[in-house]
């Protein structure tokens, strides 16, 4: 979900009298004094004055274009307010592609609002080459079109873009699929100009990537030298007891971070282990094989969190009597994964949080920039892991996390169920530090920290479904993107159907409602000021009269 809208259609302007009538109706409705006909009139006016269907960007980042790249090679732009198609382009692609086989990436952006941003489309072709095209986000015009002499497997973005005046050009390293005989994968630079190649050569020694072979259960870590040649750094082979690689998940490369420490209720702090290269790997018996021929007591599900730069093990856990399918996400200092507990015949959710055991940070450092602490994968600290597991009453097929512009708002976990619905769970339910107490026996520090009492079963709250009672047929994935306002995140669930919704996981703490009665507020404040001046004059006259009596 991304792209800023452009255009010029506007909503009709109201006269001063109409605005005052609208504010009065809003006030009467808020205090439940509006009649049924007035409520209907208010709904009609709100619909007529809604800004969600406009074609230009807004200051809060609510109006967006949703860019969708299909496995058949079509790029479609939808308006997030109405879902109507703004434009579409068909490129064509190799048959049999999946959503994971295509890439849609930001390409060029400008600080000048008169210039439209551009996106990069990468589509594998039948001749084992890759089509690369740049597209104008506002109009859908194809600006450049070319081919790469490889079929890409993943794309790495350089830490810093190239700056050309007010324009920023992103630089990517396109990595080809590695061969089975151990030959390093080929790497190409996009764009192919000398400035981009020079920037890529300078940044390459600090860039790393990994490959996961689900068939063999082998995960390989790679690094790059100054000539962009890939070098194998480490390799992880799954144990014989858990041979199949069930899932692999990593942190989003551009995830914002607000604080490097967690402040507890007693004012002490736990320093988070913030590793952008943390990689979650789950392995075990294949779900079909385990369900058919293996007794529950013989099942083993192994979950490892490793550093993708060095291959070092950060945390490892074996779940006895459990199997896949496994779905996992990684964010900040924690990882979450779901699986099937065959012994208990129930779905289970586990969370791991990693903290630095020996690190110390004062409140003054935290307030004055302590969140800018740096660490190296080659000099790892001693870690403390907190882990907990809960039962849940729904089967999960996809998992995601809400994202905000600065990472201040608390995160929520988005779980797509096998009933093709999306459930949003507050991260507080998934806190390993939940005390095994009742509300009455919790300490003041635990209550101040807003910890929830322990419960072995996670709730299924009816009002926590962003999809409400609707089903997203063939749900395959959930994508989130931040708005400009910190409290708000965009959510797009895709499959055969599409569902878009705007969420505020921690409530809208930084904005007012779109129909907030501003004019009525001004009138009330003015009336209070006039009343205070009038009462002041009356009090002075009464005081003078009292002195003469």
N, C-alpha and C positions, 0 to 999 in steps of 0.2 A: 504494500500500500504506500503510495508516494506520489510526488509530483504536485506542483502548485497550479491551480487553475488560472485561466486568463479569460478575458472577455469583457462585456460591457453591459449586459442586460441588468436592469435595476428594478426595484419595487416601486409602486406608486407612492408619492409623497402625500402625507396627511396634512390637513389644515390644523391650525392651533385648536380650534373647537373640537375637531375629531380626535386629536391627541388627548385633550382633557377628558373627553367622553370615554376613550379607551382606558385611560388611567383610572377613572372612577369605576368603571366596570371591573377592572382588575382588582381594585381594592375591595369592592363589594363581594367579589368571588372569593378572595382570600379570607374574609371574615364570615363566609357562608351566609351572606345576605342577598345574593343575586337570585333573581327569579329564573325559572327554566328558560324563558325566552331571552333573558339577558345572558344566560350562560351560552345559549346557541349563538347569539350575536358575538359574544366574546371569542368563541372558538373560530368563527368565520373571520373575524378581524385578525386573530393571531395567525391563521393560515395565510391570509392575504399579506401580512407583514413579515412572514417568515423569511429569513435570509439564507436558508440552507440550499435554495435552488439557484442562487446567483452564480454567475460564471467567473467571478473574480475572487482573488484570495482575500482573506480576512486577517485581522491582526492577531486573532487567537489561534490560527492554524486549524480551524474546524473544517473549512471547505477545501477539499482535496480532489485530485484526479486519482482514481484507482487504476493502475496500469497492470494488465494481466497478460502474461505471455503463456500461450498454450503449447502443449506438446506437439500440435500439428503445425506450429510455426506462425501463429497469428498473434499480433500485438493489438490489444483492445484497451481503450481508455474509457472509463465509466465515471460519471459524476457521482460523488458519494452522497449527495443530497437526494437525488431522485433515481439513481441507477441507470439513467439513460446513456446510450452510447454516444460519446463525443466524436470519436474517430476510430478507425481500425486499419491495420496494415497486415497483409499476408505475405510472409517470406517463403514458407515451405520448409520442410525438415525431413530428416530420415524417418522412415516408418518405424513404429514400435517404441518411440521415445516415451519417457516418463517425465513427471514434473521436475524430478531431481536432475534430469539430463540437460536442461536448458537454463540459461542465466539471463537475468535482467538486472542491470547495474547502473548506478548514476555515472554519468560521463563528464559533462561540462556543466558548470553552474556559474552564475554571474551575480555580483552584488548590485548590479543595475537591474531594476525591475522591468526595464524595457526589453531586456533580452531573455528569451525563454531558456529554461534548462534543457539539457539533452540527456538521453539514456542510451546505454549500450546493450545491444541484443546479441547474444551468442547462441547459435543453433547448430548442432551437429548435422552433417550432411551424409548422404548415402555413400559418397566417395571417400569417407573417413577424413574429411576436412571439416572446418568450422566456419560457418557464415558469421561475419561480424559487421554489424550495422549500427550507426548512430541515428537517433530519431529525435525530432523536435517534440517536446512534451506537449506544447500547447496546440500545435496544428497536426501532428502526426506525419510531417514531411520527413522523408528519408534523406538525410544529409550526406552520409557516406556509406558505401557498401563495398565489402571486400571479403577475402577468404584467408584463413590461416591454414598452413600445411600440416595440421594435426587435428586430432579429435580430443577436445579438452576433457579433463576430469574434474578440475577445480580451478578457481581463480583467486589469486592473492592480490590484495591492494597495498600499494606502497603507503607508508605512514604519512607522508606529506604530498599534497598535490603540486603540480606545476602551476605557477601563478603568472598570468599574462595580463597585466593591467588589473581590471576589475573582474577578470575571468579566472576560474580555477579549473584546471584540467587534471582529472584523476588518471593515475598510471596503474596498470594492472600487469601482473605476471600470469600468463595463461599456461597451466601445467597440463601436459598430455597424460593420458593413462599409461601407467607403468607396465612393462612387459613381465611375463611370468618367469623369464629366465634371469631376472635380477638386473637387467639393464636400467640405469637411471632414467626417469622420465624427462622428456624434452620440455623446455621452457621458452615461451615467446613473450615479447614485450608489446603491450598496447598502450598508447599509439607507438608507431615504429620510428618516430623521429629521433635525431641525435640527442636532443635534450632529455627525452624520456629514457633512452637507453643509458645515458650517463647517470641519471637519477636512480635507475634500477640497479646499475652496477655498484653505486655507492651504498644503497640500502640492502642489497642482497645478502651480505654476510650476517645480518641481524634478523633475517627472515627464515622461518621454519614452517614446514607443513607435514601432514601425515596422511597415510593411506590405510584403509581397512579392507582386507579381503575376507568377505563373509564366508566364502567357500572353504578356505583353509584356516580361518580363524587367526590370521596373522595381521598384526598392526605394525606398520613401518614408519619411522620418523626420518624426515629428510631435511637437509640444510642446503644452502646455496653459497657458492663462492663468487668472487668478483666477476667471473666470466659467465655467470648464470648457469653453471653446471651443477646439477643436483648430486649430493653426496649423502649416502645412507649414514645416519647417526645412531640409530638404535632399532631394535626389532623386538616385539612382544608376541610370544606364541601362547595361545590359549592352553590351559591344562587339559590332560586327557579326560579328567572327570567332567569337564565343561567344554567340549570341543567347539561348539557352534557359537559364532559371534552373533549376538542377538540385537545389539544396538550400540551406537557410538554417538556421543553428543559433546559439544564444546560450547564455550562462551561466545556470545556475539562480539565480534572484534571492536565494535564501536559502542559498547554498553557504557553509559555514563555512570560515574561514581560520585556519591555525595560525601561519604564519610568512610574512613579506614578503620574506625573503631565502633564497637557497640557499647553504649552506655547502659549500665544495669541500674536497677532500682536503688541500690545502696551507693550510687555514684561512682562505683568502680567501673573499669572499662576492660573489654576484651578486644584485642587487636585482630582484625579479620585477616585471613590469608588470601590476599587478592592476587590470584594468578591468572593472567589472561590466557595462559596456555594450558589450563586445566582441561583434561579430557576424561570423560566418563565412558567406560567400556563395560558392557555386560555380556557374559557368556554362560552357556549352559547347554543342556540337551535341546535339540530343535523341538518346538512346540508339538508338531505332529507326531514325531517319534516318541516324545515323552508321554503324550496323551494315550498313545496306542500300546506301548510295550513296557514301560518302566513303572515300577511301584513308587508311590509317593516318597517312601522312606529312602529310596535310592536316588532321588533327584537332588541336584546341586545347582544353585544359581550363584555365580561369582560376579561381584561388581567391584571394579577397580577404578580409582581416580589416579591418573598418572600425569606427569608433566610432559607435554608434547615436545619440548625442546630437548630434554635429556633422557626421557623414558623412565625417569625415577618414579617409584611408586609413592604416591601421597597418602593413599588410604585403600584398604582392601577389606571386603566383607563377603562371607559365604553364607547364603541363606539355604538351610537344609529343608528339603521337602518342597521346594519352589521351582517354578519354571517360567518360561516366557509365554506369550510375547511381552517384551519389555519396552517401555517408552520412557525416555529420560530427558531432562533439561538441566542446564548449568547456568548459574547466574551469581555474580559477585563472589561470595565465599562459600556458597552452598550448591548442592546438587540434589535433584529429586528424581525418583524413578518409580514406576508402577510395574507390577508383575502379578502372577497367579500363585497363590499358596495352595498347592495341591493337597497338602496334609490337612489343612483346615477347610479346604474347598471354598476359599473366599479370595476376593481381590485385595491386594495389599499395596500400600504406598509407603515408601521409605524416604527419609531426608537425612543428608549428611552435611554438617557445618564444620568448616575448618578454621581454626584460630591459631595464631602464633603463640606458643607457650611461653617464650622468654622475652617477648617484645614488651616494652613499656612506653606509654605515651601519656602525657599529662593533659589536663583539660585546656591549659593555655596553649599547648602545642596543637591540640585538635582545633581550637578556635582560630589560631593564627597560621594555619597552613599545614597542620600535621597530617592531613589527608594526602599530601604529596610525597609520602614516603616511597622509596624505591627499593626493590629487591631483585635478586638475580636467581635464575633457575640453576646456575652453577654454584651458588652458595646458599642452599636452602636452609631455612630456619627449622627448629624443632616444632612439630605441629601437635595440636590437640584437636581431636575429632569428637564431635557430639553427634550421636545418631539415634534415631527413633523410627518406629514403624507403627502403622495404623491399618486397620481394616477399613475398606470402603465398599459401599453397596452398588457400585457401577463398574462396568468394564470399560477400560480406556483404550482408544485407538490412536490418539494423537495428543501431545502436550505442548504447551507454550507458556510464556511469561509476559505479563504486561510491561510496557516500556514507556518511560516518560523522558522529557527533554533534558532534565538535569539529575535524575535519579533520586530526588528528594522524597517524593511520594512513596509510600510503602507499596511493595509489589504484591500482585495476586497471581495465582497459578490458574491457567486456563486448561481445562481437560475436555477433550472431545470424546464423547462416549460412543459406544457401538449402536446406540439408538439415534445417532446422527444429531446430537444436541451438544451445546457448549455449556460447561459449568465453570463458574468463576469461584475459586476458593481463596479466602483470606489467608495470607502466609502465617498469621498468628495461630491458625489451627495446625500448622505444620512446623511448629517450633519444638525442637528436641528438649528444650528447657522447661516445657510445661510441667508444673509441679504436680506430684501425685497427692494432691490435697483437695479439699472442698473449698468453696469460696470463703466460708466462714473461718477456716483454719489457715488460709494463706496469710503470709506476712505482709506488713505495709509496703515493704520494698517490692514484693512480687505483684501486689495490686497496683502500685504506682507504675510498674513496668508494663501493665496491662497484659500480663500472662494469663492464659486460660487454664483452668484446672484440667488435669489429665483425663482423657477418655480414650478407650481402645478403638472406638469406632468414630470415623469422621462423619460429620453431618451431611445430609443432602437437603439443603434449604430450597424451597420452591422459588423464592425470590432471588436466588443466586444464579439463575440461568439467563445469560444475555440473549439467548435464542428464544426465551419465553417458552411458548408451547409449540413453536415451529420446529420442523426437522430440516436439516441441510442434507438433502439426499446425496449419498455417496461421499460423505465428509472425508477429505483427504489431508487437510492441513489447516493451520491457524497462523495468521500473520498479524503482527502488531507493529504499530509505528507511533511515535510520540507526536502530540500536538505542540503548539507553542506554549500553551498554558500547562504548567507543571502537573496539574491534577488530572489531566485528560490524556487518554490514549485511544488510538484508532484500532479497531479489530475487524479483520476480514477473514471469514471462514469460507473455504472453497472446497468444492467437490463437483458433483453434477449441478448442484445449486450453489448460489453465492449468498452470503449474508454479511452485511456490514452494520456495525453499531459503534457508537462512541461511548466509551466507558470512563468512569471516574472511580477507580478502586478505593481511594481514600476519601471519597466525597469531594465536591467542588469547593475546596477551601480557598481558592484564589480568584473567584469570579462570582458575579451575580447572575441570576436567571435572565434569560433573554427578554422576558416580559416584566422585568422588575419595574415597579411604578416610580420612575425617576421624577416625573413632573409632580406627582402627588406628594412625594417626599419633600420636594422644594416648597410646595404650597404649605405643608404642615410645618416645616421649619420657619417659613416666613410668618405664618400665623402665630407660632410660639414666640418669635421675636417681637411681633407687634403686641401680643398679649403681655409679654414681660415689661415692655416700655409703658403700656397703659397701666398695668398694676403698679409700676414704680411711681408714676405720676399720682395715682390715687393714694398711695401710701404717703407720699410727701404732703399732699393736701390734708390728709387725716392727721399727720404729725403736727403741721402748722396750726390746724384748728384746735388740736388738743392743748397746745401751748397757750392759746388765747383764752381758753376756758378756765 
